[in-house]
Amino acid sequence: MTGDTPPQRVVTSERLGDDDRFEVGLRPRTLDAYIGQERLRENLEVSITAARQRAEALDHALLYGPPGLGKTTL
C-alpha cells in the first residue's frame, strides 16, 4: 500500500443511520402486535395496566432466556 490514508473498512461494528430507522420499523409498538409469548404478554399487560391506574412507574421486570426469544423486542 502506498500513501498516508488508511484502508477503508468494508464492515464496521458502528451503527449507521439506516440501521436505527430499519430496526424501529420492525419492532411492534403495542403488546397486541407482538407475536408469541402469550402468557408473558398477558402478565405484562396486567402489570402495565395496574401501574397506569396507580399513576406509578412499572415495577422492575427481568426478562431472561436463550437468544432468539424476543426479549429485546419485547
MMTF fields as JSON, N, C-alpha, C and O atoms, coordinates in Angstrom:
{
  "mmtfVersion": "1.0.0",
  "mmtfProducer": "UNKNOWN",
  "numBonds": 295,
  "numAtoms": 296,
  "numGroups": 74,
  "numChains": 1,
  "numModels": 1,
  "chainsPerModel": [1],
  "groupsPerChain": [74],
  "chainIdList": ["A"],
  "bondAtomList": [4, 2, 8, 6, 12, 10, 16, 14, 20, 18, 24, 22, 28, 26, 32, 30, 36, 34, 40, 38, 44, 42, 48, 46, 52, 50, 56, 54, 60, 58, 64, 62, 68, 66, 72, 70, 76, 74, 80, 78, 84, 82, 88, 86, 92, 90, 96, 94, 100, 98, 104, 102, 108, 106, 112, 110, 116, 114, 120, 118, 124, 122, 128, 126, 132, 130, 136, 134, 140, 138, 144, 142, 148, 146, 152, 150, 156, 154, 160, 158, 164, 162, 168, 166, 172, 170, 176, 174, 180, 178, 184, 182, 188, 186, 192, 190, 196, 194, 200, 198, 204, 202, 208, 206, 212, 210, 216, 214, 220, 218, 224, 222, 228, 226, 232, 230, 236, 234, 240, 238, 244, 242, 248, 246, 252, 250, 256, 254, 260, 258, 264, 262, 268, 266, 272, 270, 276, 274, 280, 278, 284, 282, 288, 286, 292, 290],
  "bondOrderList": [1, 1, 1, 1, 1, 1, 1, 1, 1, 1, 1, 1, 1, 1, 1, 1, 1, 1, 1, 1, 1, 1, 1, 1, 1, 1, 1, 1, 1, 1, 1, 1, 1, 1, 1, 1, 1, 1, 1, 1, 1, 1, 1, 1, 1, 1, 1, 1, 1, 1, 1, 1, 1, 1, 1, 1, 1, 1, 1, 1, 1, 1, 1, 1, 1, 1, 1, 1, 1, 1, 1, 1, 1],
  "groupList": [{"groupName": "MET", "atomNameList": ["N", "CA", "C", "O"], "elementList": ["N", "C", "C", "O"], "formalChargeList": [0, 0, 0, 0], "bondAtomList": [1, 0, 2, 1, 3, 2], "bondOrderList": [1, 1, 2], "singleLetterCode": "M", "chemCompType": "L-PEPTIDE LINKING"}, {"groupName": "THR", "atomNameList": ["N", "CA", "C", "O"], "elementList": ["N", "C", "C", "O"], "formalChargeList": [0, 0, 0, 0], "bondAtomList": [1, 0, 2, 1, 3, 2], "bondOrderList": [1, 1, 2], "singleLetterCode": "T", "chemCompType": "L-PEPTIDE LINKING"}, {"groupName": "GLY", "atomNameList": ["N", "CA", "C", "O"], "elementList": ["N", "C", "C", "O"], "formalChargeList": [0, 0, 0, 0], "bondAtomList": [1, 0, 2, 1, 3, 2], "bondOrderList": [1, 1, 2], "singleLetterCode": "G", "chemCompType": "PEPTIDE LINKING"}, {"groupName": "ASP", "atomNameList": ["N", "CA", "C", "O"], "elementList": ["N", "C", "C", "O"], "formalChargeList": [0, 0, 0, 0], "bondAtomList": [1, 0, 2, 1, 3, 2], "bondOrderList": [1, 1, 2], "singleLetterCode": "D", "chemCompType": "L-PEPTIDE LINKING"}, {"groupName": "PRO", "atomNameList": ["N", "CA", "C", "O"], "elementList": ["N", "C", "C", "O"], "formalChargeList": [0, 0, 0, 0], "bondAtomList": [1, 0, 2, 1, 3, 2], "bondOrderList": [1, 1, 2], "singleLetterCode": "P", "chemCompType": "L-PEPTIDE LINKING"}, {"groupName": "GLN", "atomNameList": ["N", "CA", "C", "O"], "elementList": ["N", "C", "C", "O"], "formalChargeList": [0, 0, 0, 0], "bondAtomList": [1, 0, 2, 1, 3, 2], "bondOrderList": [1, 1, 2], "singleLetterCode": "Q", "chemCompType": "L-PEPTIDE LINKING"}, {"groupName": "ARG", "atomNameList": ["N", "CA", "C", "O"], "elementList": ["N", "C", "C", "O"], "formalChargeList": [0, 0, 0, 0], "bondAtomList": [1, 0, 2, 1, 3, 2], "bondOrderList": [1, 1, 2], "singleLetterCode": "R", "chemCompType": "L-PEPTIDE LINKING"}, {"groupName": "VAL", "atomNameList": ["N", "CA", "C", "O"], "elementList": ["N", "C", "C", "O"], "formalChargeList": [0, 0, 0, 0], "bondAtomList": [1, 0, 2, 1, 3, 2], "bondOrderList": [1, 1, 2], "singleLetterCode": "V", "chemCompType": "L-PEPTIDE LINKING"}, {"groupName": "SER", "atomNameList": ["N", "CA", "C", "O"], "elementList": ["N", "C", "C", "O"], "formalChargeList": [0, 0, 0, 0], "bondAtomList": [1, 0, 2, 1, 3, 2], "bondOrderList": [1, 1, 2], "singleLetterCode": "S", "chemCompType": "L-PEPTIDE LINKING"}, {"groupName": "GLU", "atomNameList": ["N", "CA", "C", "O"], "elementList": ["N", "C", "C", "O"], "formalChargeList": [0, 0, 0, 0], "bondAtomList": [1, 0, 2, 1, 3, 2], "bondOrderList": [1, 1, 2], "singleLetterCode": "E", "chemCompType": "L-PEPTIDE LINKING"}, {"groupName": "LEU", "atomNameList": ["N", "CA", "C", "O"], "elementList": ["N", "C", "C", "O"], "formalChargeList": [0, 0, 0, 0], "bondAtomList": [1, 0, 2, 1, 3, 2], "bondOrderList": [1, 1, 2], "singleLetterCode": "L", "chemCompType": "L-PEPTIDE LINKING"}, {"groupName": "PHE", "atomNameList": ["N", "CA", "C", "O"], "elementList": ["N", "C", "C", "O"], "formalChargeList": [0, 0, 0, 0], "bondAtomList": [1, 0, 2, 1, 3, 2], "bondOrderList": [1, 1, 2], "singleLetterCode": "F", "chemCompType": "L-PEPTIDE LINKING"}, {"groupName": "ALA", "atomNameList": ["N", "CA", "C", "O"], "elementList": ["N", "C", "C", "O"], "formalChargeList": [0, 0, 0, 0], "bondAtomList": [1, 0, 2, 1, 3, 2], "bondOrderList": [1, 1, 2], "singleLetterCode": "A", "chemCompType": "L-PEPTIDE LINKING"}, {"groupName": "TYR", "atomNameList": ["N", "CA", "C", "O"], "elementList": ["N", "C", "C", "O"], "formalChargeList": [0, 0, 0, 0], "bondAtomList": [1, 0, 2, 1, 3, 2], "bondOrderList": [1, 1, 2], "singleLetterCode": "Y", "chemCompType": "L-PEPTIDE LINKING"}, {"groupName": "ILE", "atomNameList": ["N", "CA", "C", "O"], "elementList": ["N", "C", "C", "O"], "formalChargeList": [0, 0, 0, 0], "bondAtomList": [1, 0, 2, 1, 3, 2], "bondOrderList": [1, 1, 2], "singleLetterCode": "I", "chemCompType": "L-PEPTIDE LINKING"}, {"groupName": "ASN", "atomNameList": ["N", "CA", "C", "O"], "elementList": ["N", "C", "C", "O"], "formalChargeList": [0, 0, 0, 0], "bondAtomList": [1, 0, 2, 1, 3, 2], "bondOrderList": [1, 1, 2], "singleLetterCode": "N", "chemCompType": "L-PEPTIDE LINKING"}, {"groupName": "HIS", "atomNameList": ["N", "CA", "C", "O"], "elementList": ["N", "C", "C", "O"], "formalChargeList": [0, 0, 0, 0], "bondAtomList": [1, 0, 2, 1, 3, 2], "bondOrderList": [1, 1, 2], "singleLetterCode": "H", "chemCompType": "L-PEPTIDE LINKING"}, {"groupName": "LYS", "atomNameList": ["N", "CA", "C", "O"], "elementList": ["N", "C", "C", "O"], "formalChargeList": [0, 0, 0, 0], "bondAtomList": [1, 0, 2, 1, 3, 2], "bondOrderList": [1, 1, 2], "singleLetterCode": "K", "chemCompType": "L-PEPTIDE LINKING"}],
  "groupTypeList": [0, 1, 2, 3, 1, 4, 4, 5, 6, 7, 7, 1, 8, 9, 6, 10, 2, 3, 3, 3, 6, 11, 9, 7, 2, 10, 6, 4, 6, 1, 10, 3, 12, 13, 14, 2, 5, 9, 6, 10, 6, 9, 15, 10, 9, 7, 8, 14, 1, 12, 12, 6, 5, 6, 12, 9, 12, 10, 3, 16, 12, 10, 10, 13, 2, 4, 4, 2, 10, 2, 17, 1, 1, 10],
  "groupIdList": [1, 2, 3, 4, 5, 6, 7, 8, 9, 10, 11, 12, 13, 14, 15, 16, 17, 18, 19, 20, 21, 22, 23, 24, 25, 26, 27, 28, 29, 30, 31, 32, 33, 34, 35, 36, 37, 38, 39, 40, 41, 42, 43, 44, 45, 46, 47, 48, 49, 50, 51, 52, 53, 54, 55, 56, 57, 58, 59, 60, 61, 62, 63, 64, 65, 66, 67, 68, 69, 70, 71, 72, 73, 74],
  "secStructList": [7, 7, 1, 1, 1, 7, 7, 7, 7, 1, 1, 7, 1, 1, 7, 7, 2, 2, 2, 2, 2, 2, 2, 2, 2, 2, 1, 7, 1, 1, 6, 6, 6, 7, 7, 1, 7, 2, 2, 2, 2, 2, 2, 2, 2, 2, 2, 2, 2, 2, 2, 2, 2, 2, 6, 7, 7, 7, 7, 7, 7, 7, 7, 7, 7, 1, 6, 6, 1, 1, 6, 6, 6, 7],
  "xCoordList": [0.844, 0.0, 0.885, 1.952, 0.435, 1.183, 0.291, -0.934, 0.888, 0.13, -0.053, 0.322, -0.647, -0.829, -2.234, -2.481, -3.15, -4.521, -4.68, -4.243, -5.307, -5.531, -6.59, -7.414, -6.583, -7.589, -8.976, -9.108, -9.999, -11.371, -11.898, -11.652, -12.623, -13.209, -14.513, -15.301, -14.729, -15.974, -17.059, -18.23, -16.669, -17.591, -17.173, -15.981, -18.145, -17.853, -18.847, -19.963, -18.438, -19.336, -20.138, -21.014, -19.851, -20.576, -21.963, -22.154, -22.922, -24.289, -24.368, -23.789, -25.078, -25.293, -26.694, -27.555, -26.933, -28.236, -29.375, -30.458, -29.162, -30.219, -30.568, -31.693, -29.612, -29.867, -31.012, -31.921, -30.969, -31.998, -33.366, -34.359, -33.426, -34.699, -35.301, -36.503, -34.492, -34.958, -35.414, -36.455, -34.63, -34.937, -36.221, -37.02, -36.434, -37.641, -38.886, -39.92, -38.795, -39.939, -40.322, -41.462, -39.405, -39.677, -40.252, -40.889, -40.048, -40.475, -41.946, -42.392, -42.696, -44.106, -44.22, -43.363, -45.278, -45.472, -46.423, -46.463, -47.179, -48.092, -47.902, -47.36, -48.349, -48.261, -49.147, -48.828, -50.252, -51.137, -50.456, -50.758, -49.547, -48.85, -47.697, -47.152, -47.325, -46.221, -46.718, -47.721, -46.025, -46.437, -45.659, -44.432, -46.367, -45.724, -45.719, -46.092, -45.294, -45.177, -46.491, -46.495, -47.601, -48.913, -49.022, -49.524, -48.552, -48.663, -47.879, -48.354, -46.69, -45.873, -46.538, -46.555, -47.079, -47.759, -48.947, -49.159, -49.717, -50.869, -50.422, -51.026, -49.372, -48.869, -48.352, -48.608, -47.626, -47.125, -48.27, -48.224, -49.281, -50.436, -51.108, -51.48, -51.265, -51.858, -50.983, -51.493, -49.684, -48.765, -48.761, -48.78, -48.738, -48.721, -50.023, -50.01, -51.145, -52.443, -52.556, -53.035, -52.122, -52.181, -51.3, -51.704, -50.114, -49.219, -49.831, -49.722, -50.466, -51.11, -52.257, -52.426, -53.046, -54.173, -53.693, -54.354, -52.547, -51.977, -51.188, -50.758, -50.993, -50.174, -48.754, -48.159, -48.229, -46.872, -46.08, -46.638, -44.777, -43.913, -44.095, -44.422, -43.879, -43.956, -42.842, -41.707, -43.165, -42.133, -41.099, -41.345, -39.952, -38.879, -39.308, -40.052, -38.824, -39.091, -37.792, -37.085, -37.482, -36.276, -36.693, -37.373, -36.283, -36.561, -35.289, -34.231, -35.387, -34.198, -34.552, -35.713, -33.547, -33.742, -32.701, -31.894, -32.716, -31.719, -31.957, -33.034, -30.956, -31.102, -32.229, -32.501, -32.872, -33.873, -35.305, -36.201, -35.549, -36.911, -37.691, -38.912, -37.003, -37.679, -37.612, -38.417, -36.669, -36.553, -36.296, -36.932, -35.392, -35.059, -36.241, -36.53, -36.919, -38.074, -39.182, -39.825, -39.414, -40.464, -40.097, -40.862],
  "yCoordList": [-1.176, 0.0, 1.234, 1.258, 2.215, 3.461, 4.584, 4.463, 5.665, 6.824, 6.817, 5.872, 7.91, 8.077, 7.734, 7.719, 7.462, 7.189, 5.718, 4.828, 5.476, 4.084, 3.445, 4.155, 2.138, 1.469, 1.613, 1.633, 1.713, 1.81, 0.418, -0.544, 0.338, -0.941, -1.159, -0.23, -2.368, -2.722, -3.01, -2.699, -3.601, -3.95, -3.185, -3.057, -2.676, -1.937, -2.338, -2.765, -2.199, -2.502, -1.274, -1.373, -0.13, 1.094, 1.074, 0.57, 1.635, 1.702, 2.806, 3.879, 2.536, 3.518, 4.096, 3.474, 5.257, 5.912, 5.062, 5.067, 4.336, 3.489, 2.324, 1.827, 1.886, 0.759, 1.072, 0.26, 2.244, 2.612, 2.731, 2.248, 3.36, 3.553, 2.204, 1.992, 1.315, -0.003, -0.826, -1.481, -0.789, -1.596, -1.143, -1.976, 0.156, 0.679, 0.246, -0.033, 0.189, -0.225, -1.678, -2.053, -2.502, -3.926, -4.24, -5.279, -3.387, -3.673, -3.307, -2.251, -4.177, -3.864, -2.691, -2.499, -1.914, -0.747, -1.034, -0.268, -2.114, -2.484, -3.963, -4.725, -4.351, -5.764, -6.618, -7.779, -6.061, -6.819, -7.143, -8.164, -6.291, -6.51, -7.498, -7.969, -7.814, -8.738, -10.171, -10.565, -10.937, -12.313, -13.278, -13.208, -14.167, -15.158, -14.737, -13.614, -15.65, -15.402, -14.877, -13.879, -15.55, -15.076, -14.914, -13.9, -15.913, -15.845, -14.665, -13.964, -14.453, -13.329, -12.0, -11.074, -11.911, -10.678, -10.378, -9.23, -11.403, -11.203, -10.697, -9.774, -11.292, -10.854, -9.42, -8.626, -9.094, -7.727, -6.732, -5.636, -7.109, -6.227, -5.906, -4.759, -6.91, -6.693, -5.748, -4.82, -5.974, -5.126, -3.694, -2.749, -3.53, -2.188, -1.451, -0.268, -2.148, -1.53, -1.101, -0.003, -1.952, -1.616, -0.411, 0.464, -0.355, 0.779, 2.069, 3.118, 2.0, 3.194, 3.664, 4.866, 2.73, 3.105, 3.742, 4.625, 3.293, 3.878, 5.144, 5.832, 5.458, 6.6, 6.472, 7.448, 5.257, 4.973, 4.325, 3.87, 4.292, 3.601, 2.091, 1.592, 1.389, -0.071, -0.627, -0.153, -1.634, -2.29, -2.912, -3.109, -3.216, -3.816, -5.182, -5.917, -5.498, -6.804, -7.312, -6.565, -8.56, -9.172, -10.224, -11.193, -10.023, -10.996, -11.796, -11.224, -13.097, -13.925, -15.129, -15.525, -15.693, -16.862, -16.894, -15.973, -17.947, -18.077, -17.052, -16.461, -16.844, -15.897, -16.31, -17.495, -15.303, -15.56, -15.641, -15.939, -15.385, -15.469, -14.167, -14.163, -13.063, -11.778, -10.889, -9.967, -11.145, -10.327, -8.865, -7.977, -8.607, -7.235, -6.568, -5.401, -7.277, -6.717, -6.386, -5.343, -7.254, -7.03, -5.872, -5.523],
  "zCoordList": [0.0, 0.0, 0.0, 0.613, -0.674, -0.712, -0.253, -0.281, 0.165, 0.605, 2.11, 2.804, 2.595, 4.036, 4.508, 5.714, 3.609, 4.025, 4.404, 3.674, 5.547, 5.957, 5.062, 4.483, 4.941, 4.102, 4.723, 5.947, 3.896, 4.386, 4.703, 3.974, 5.8, 6.188, 5.438, 5.259, 5.009, 4.332, 5.364, 5.145, 6.481, 7.55, 8.793, 9.074, 9.537, 10.758, 11.843, 11.548, 13.083, 14.201, 14.62, 15.48, 14.029, 14.373, 13.737, 12.631, 14.467, 13.942, 12.904, 13.072, 11.85, 10.799, 10.941, 11.564, 10.384, 10.493, 9.981, 10.568, 8.909, 8.355, 9.271, 9.24, 10.086, 10.988, 11.94, 12.113, 12.554, 13.524, 12.864, 13.408, 11.714, 11.024, 10.635, 10.797, 10.136, 9.72, 10.92, 10.872, 11.996, 13.177, 13.847, 14.276, 13.944, 14.581, 13.814, 14.42, 12.501, 11.695, 11.891, 11.613, 12.359, 12.556, 13.927, 14.101, 14.881, 16.25, 16.454, 16.008, 17.126, 17.399, 18.366, 19.229, 18.214, 19.068, 20.232, 21.194, 20.159, 21.242, 21.573, 20.773, 22.747, 23.119, 22.219, 21.962, 21.738, 20.842, 19.52, 18.902, 19.083, 17.811, 17.96, 16.962, 19.192, 19.455, 19.269, 19.863, 18.454, 18.158, 19.047, 19.124, 19.711, 20.568, 22.028, 22.366, 22.884, 24.327, 24.921, 25.642, 24.614, 25.041, 26.553, 27.037, 27.3, 28.761, 29.326, 30.22, 28.806, 29.253, 28.901, 29.713, 27.701, 27.291, 28.196, 28.586, 28.529, 29.412, 30.779, 31.326, 31.333, 32.638, 32.583, 33.488, 31.52, 31.377, 31.222, 31.779, 30.478, 30.276, 31.608, 31.854, 32.466, 33.788, 34.607, 35.234, 34.605, 35.369, 34.854, 35.642, 33.544, 32.95, 33.231, 33.573, 33.086, 33.347, 34.808, 35.095, 35.726, 37.152, 37.467, 38.233, 36.892, 37.13, 36.589, 37.223, 35.437, 34.868, 35.749, 35.958, 36.267, 37.124, 38.422, 38.969, 38.91, 40.13, 39.837, 40.762, 38.563, 38.126, 38.675, 39.131, 38.624, 39.089, 37.969, 36.97, 38.155, 37.197, 37.344, 38.421, 36.262, 36.282, 37.158, 37.1, 37.973, 38.773, 37.85, 36.66, 38.411, 37.619, 37.089, 37.74, 35.906, 35.3, 34.692, 34.015, 34.928, 34.379, 33.364, 33.701, 32.128, 31.071, 30.847, 30.586, 30.947, 30.76, 29.901, 29.807, 29.286, 28.443, 27.348, 27.222, 26.559, 25.495, 24.388, 24.303, 23.547, 22.438, 21.494, 21.298, 20.918, 19.898, 20.383, 19.592, 21.657, 22.18, 22.042, 22.194, 21.756, 21.598, 22.819, 22.955, 23.709, 24.918, 24.572, 25.14, 23.665, 23.287, 22.607, 22.875, 21.748, 21.053, 22.033, 21.909, 23.003, 23.981, 24.881, 25.781]
}
